Amino acid sequence: MDDYMVIGFIRHGLTEENERGKYIGWTNPSLSKGGIDILQRRRPFFRQYEGCFSSDLNRCVESSHFLFPGVPIKSSPLLRELHFGKWEGLTFETLKGDGVYQDWLTNPTISPPGGEGMNAFRKRVDVAWEQIKAQIDELNGKRYAVITHGGVIRHLLTSLSPGNDPRTFWEWKVSHGTGYELIWETEEDWRDQVCTSLRAVPLTGRQDG
């Protein structure tokens, strides 16, 4: 029996800021040359999708074009990463002496100064997911990709994975240009939200690019 629905949650490719270890939640750089090269090498190992839902930030929209050329894209600011406020563009090394930052590392419900708290972030991503589901129901297809950020993917995996998967938010490993396909075997599964199973993507090929 064919799967009822397959949704791929894929993290955008690398930017120069990612390569330097900077926090860039709402900062809007483009992909680096190295990031583009990795995506182009991985592209043959992804199965194609009928449409893409993307964060509206450059690194996600560009990743959608490089991985799935010609596939229609719907972008939304609701799929952005956590807003790091005054920490945007800074690194761990720069921030490690900041007491608020140290508290945030162990208690992420604390909001970065001028940024977004984790509770608000989760609520925003939940709204984005409900909008995606509604659009998919209108489109009537079976395979879609969501090209977004690491934090967004971790939250959705934590919310939508089968109950026998014990991983918590920070235990999900999602490197740039990779992700997971969530599979719903029946329409009833899709309506119940939690997926039937999941698998890492790309399905073959070296994961280090």
Residue pairs with C-beta under 8 A, 6 or more apart in sequence:
1 185
2 142
3 142
3 183
3 184
3 185
4 142
4 184
4 185
4 186
4 187
4 189
4 190
5 136
5 142
5 143
5 183
5 184
5 190
6 142
6 143
6 144
6 181
6 182
6 183
6 184
7 136
7 143
7 144
7 145
7 146
7 181
7 182
7 195
8 46
8 49
8 143
8 144
8 145
8 146
8 179
8 180
8 181
8 182
8 201
9 145
9 146
9 148
9 152
9 153
9 156
9 157
9 174
9 179
9 180
9 181
9 182
10 46
10 63
10 67
10 145
10 146
10 147
10 148
10 153
10 177
10 178
10 179
10 201
11 147
11 148
11 149
11 150
11 153
11 174
11 175
11 176
11 177
11 178
11 179
12 31
12 55
12 57
12 59
12 60
12 62
12 63
12 147
12 148
12 149
12 176
12 177
13 31
13 32
13 35
13 36
13 38
13 39
13 59
13 62
13 63
13 66
13 176
13 177
14 31
14 32
14 34
14 35
14 38
14 176
14 177
15 24
15 29
15 30
15 31
15 32
15 35
15 59
16 29
16 32
17 24
17 27
17 29
17 89
18 24
18 32
18 35
18 176
19 32
19 34
19 35
20 91
21 91
21 92
21 93
22 89
22 90
22 91
23 84
23 87
23 88
23 89
23 90
23 91
24 81
24 84
24 88
24 89
25 80
25 81
25 82
25 83
25 84
25 88
25 115
25 116
25 149
26 57
26 80
26 81
26 83
26 84
26 88
27 88
27 89
28 57
28 58
28 59
29 58
29 59
30 58
30 59
30 62
31 39
31 58
31 59
31 62
31 63
31 66
35 59
35 176
35 177
36 62
36 66
37 209
38 176
38 177
38 209
39 63
39 66
39 67
39 177
40 66
41 205
41 209
42 67
42 177
42 178
42 202
42 205
42 209
43 66
43 67
43 68
44 205
45 202
45 203
45 204
45 205
46 67
46 68
46 201
46 202
46 203
47 143
47 201
47 203
48 68
48 71
48 143
49 68
49 71
49 143
49 144
49 145
50 71
50 139
50 141
50 142
50 143
50 144
51 71
51 72
51 73
51 74
51 139
51 141
51 144
51 145
52 64
52 68
52 71
52 72
52 73
52 74
52 144
52 145
52 146
52 147
53 73
53 74
53 75
53 76
53 79
53 132
53 135
53 144
53 145
53 146
53 147
54 60
54 61
54 63
54 64
54 73
54 74
54 75
54 76
54 79
54 146
54 147
54 148
55 61
55 75
55 76
55 77
55 79
55 80
55 81
55 147
55 148
55 149
55 152
56 75
56 76
56 77
56 79
56 80
57 80
57 81
57 149
60 75
60 79
60 147
60 148
60 149
61 73
61 75
61 147
63 147
63 177
64 71
64 73
64 145
64 147
65 73
67 145
67 147
67 177
68 145
71 145
74 135
76 128
76 131
78 124
78 125
78 127
78 128
78 131
79 125
79 128
79 146
79 148
79 149
79 152
80 149
80 152
81 148
81 149
81 150
81 151
81 152
82 112
82 115
82 116
82 118
82 121
82 151
83 112
83 115
83 116
83 121
84 112
84 115
84 116
85 111
85 112
85 113
85 114
85 115
85 116
86 112
86 113
86 114
86 115
87 95
87 101
87 112
87 113
87 115
88 115
95 101
96 102
100 110
100 112
100 113
101 112
103 110
104 110
104 112
108 118
109 117
109 118
109 119
110 117
111 117
111 118
111 120
116 124
121 151
121 155
122 155
125 152
125 155
125 156
126 159
128 152
129 156
129 159
129 160
132 144
132 146
136 144
146 153
146 156
150 174
153 172
153 174
153 179
153 180
154 169
154 170
154 172
154 174
155 169
157 167
157 172
157 174
157 180
157 182
157 198
158 167
158 168
158 169
158 172
159 193
160 182
160 193
160 194
160 195
161 167
161 182
161 194
161 195
161 198
162 194
162 195
162 196
162 197
162 198
163 194
165 198
174 180
175 207
177 209
178 200
178 201
178 202
178 207
179 200
179 201
180 198
180 199
180 200
180 201
181 198
181 199
181 200
181 201
182 195
182 197
182 198
183 195
183 196
183 197
183 198
183 199
184 190
184 195
184 196
185 196
185 197
186 196
189 195
189 196
